[in-house]
Amino acid sequence: MSIGKRAQQVQDVLRARGLDLTVIELPASTRTAAEAAAALGCDQAQIVKSLVFRNAETGDPVIVLASGANRVDERVLARLVGAQVAKADADYVKRVTGYAIGGVPPVGHRDGTALIVDEDLLKYDRTWAAAGTPHAVFEIPGPITGILPEHTVAAIS
């Protein structure tokens, strides 16, 4: 099966980071997480959303892997990280991750990044994450813990 140019770029980035994960291109008509879940045949909570913040003191990235409709309180993140945490703007996200907001793969943050995982995501043996474009998703065929870096700091409930 052939994949589009953007999906191929995502797959190349993942492979360059040592991850041979399957990239799937969703129909161009896909607009919502519910439509993506229907196309993938999964529960909406199995679709990983990556939220990018920054440590206000050091400028280091703080990546949160969220599930479903979760909203993350910056005060909770500050307690976990041990420092004030601020939302990241689009330029920061692009510079740190190479992807725009809403399309950050949870596999590229291995260089001193605080990574916080939504507890719900730990329940599943398979998840999907958008990467680079809402129409390109990659499949994580085992528990998400299998691809997380060693410096994951906590799981939020």
C-alpha positions in Angstrom: 0.0 0.0 0.0 1.4 3.4 -1.0 1.2 6.3 1.4 1.2 10.0 0.6 4.2 12.3 0.7 3.5 13.8 4.1 2.9 10.4 5.6 6.2 9.1 4.0 8.0 12.1 5.6 6.6 11.1 9.0 7.7 7.5 8.5 11.2 8.6 7.5 11.5 10.8 10.7 10.4 7.9 12.9 12.8 5.5 11.2 15.6 8.0 11.6 14.8 7.9 15.4 15.1 4.2 15.4 11.4 3.4 15.3 10.0 1.2 12.6 6.3 2.1 13.1 3.5 1.8 10.6 2.2 5.1 9.2 -1.4 5.2 8.1 -2.9 7.9 6.0 -6.5 8.8 7.0 -9.0 10.0 4.4 -8.6 13.7 3.6 -12.2 14.2 4.9 -11.1 13.3 8.5 -11.6 16.4 10.6 -12.2 15.2 14.2 -10.7 12.7 16.7 -14.0 10.8 16.5 -13.7 10.5 12.7 -10.1 9.4 13.0 -11.1 6.7 15.6 -13.9 5.5 13.3 -11.4 5.2 10.4 -8.8 3.4 12.5 -11.4 1.1 14.2 -10.4 2.2 17.7 -11.7 4.0 20.7 -11.2 7.8 20.6 -9.2 7.6 23.9 -6.6 5.5 22.1 -5.5 8.4 19.9 -2.5 10.1 21.5 -2.5 13.9 21.6 0.8 15.5 22.3 0.7 18.8 24.1 3.8 21.0 24.3 4.8 23.2 27.2 8.1 24.7 28.3 9.9 25.0 31.6 9.6 28.7 32.3 13.0 28.8 34.1 15.2 26.8 31.7 13.1 26.9 28.5 13.3 23.1 28.2 10.4 21.3 26.6 7.7 19.6 28.7 5.7 17.2 26.5 2.4 15.8 27.7 0.9 12.7 26.0 -2.8 13.0 26.6 -5.7 10.8 25.7 -9.3 11.5 24.7 -10.6 14.9 25.7 -8.2 15.5 28.6 -7.2 19.0 29.4 -4.0 19.5 31.4 -3.7 22.0 34.2 -0.4 23.9 34.1 -0.4 24.0 37.9 -0.4 20.1 38.0 2.5 20.1 35.5 4.4 22.6 37.5 4.2 20.3 40.6 5.4 17.3 38.5 8.2 19.2 36.8 9.2 21.2 39.9 9.2 24.5 38.1 6.7 26.9 36.5 5.4 25.6 33.2 4.1 27.8 30.4 2.2 27.0 27.2 4.5 26.8 24.2 3.8 28.9 21.1 3.8 27.5 17.6 7.4 28.7 16.8 8.8 27.0 19.9 6.9 23.7 19.2 8.2 23.7 15.6 11.8 24.5 16.7 11.8 21.8 19.4 10.0 19.0 17.7 10.0 19.7 14.0 6.3 19.5 13.9 3.4 21.9 14.3 1.2 22.0 17.3 -1.2 19.1 17.2 1.1 16.8 15.3 4.0 16.0 17.6 5.0 12.4 17.8 5.7 11.2 21.3 8.8 9.4 20.2 11.2 12.2 19.4 11.6 13.7 22.8 14.6 11.9 24.1 17.0 14.7 24.8 16.5 16.0 28.3 12.8 16.6 27.8 10.3 16.1 30.6 7.7 13.7 29.3 4.5 13.2 31.2 2.0 10.6 30.2 -1.7 10.5 30.7 -2.5 7.5 32.9 -5.4 6.5 30.6 -2.9 5.8 27.7 -1.1 3.2 29.9 -4.2 1.0 29.8 -4.1 0.2 26.1 -2.0 -2.3 24.3 -2.2 -0.3 21.1 -2.5 3.4 20.4 -2.2 5.8 17.4 -0.6 9.2 17.3 -1.0 12.0 14.7 2.3 13.2 13.3 3.1 16.1 11.1 -0.4 16.3 9.6 -3.8 15.3 11.0 -4.1 12.8 8.1 -0.9 10.9 8.9 -1.0 8.7 12.0 1.4 6.1 13.2 0.4 3.0 15.0 2.1 2.0 18.3 1.4 -1.8 18.3 2.3 -2.4 21.9 1.9 -0.6 25.2 3.0 3.0 24.8 5.5 2.4 27.6 7.6 0.4 25.1 8.6 3.6 23.2 8.8 6.1 26.0 12.2 7.5 26.9 13.8 6.7 30.2 13.2 10.3 31.6 9.4 10.1 31.6 8.7 11.9 34.9 5.2 10.9 35.9 1.7 9.7 34.8 -1.2 12.1 35.4 -4.6 10.8 36.2 
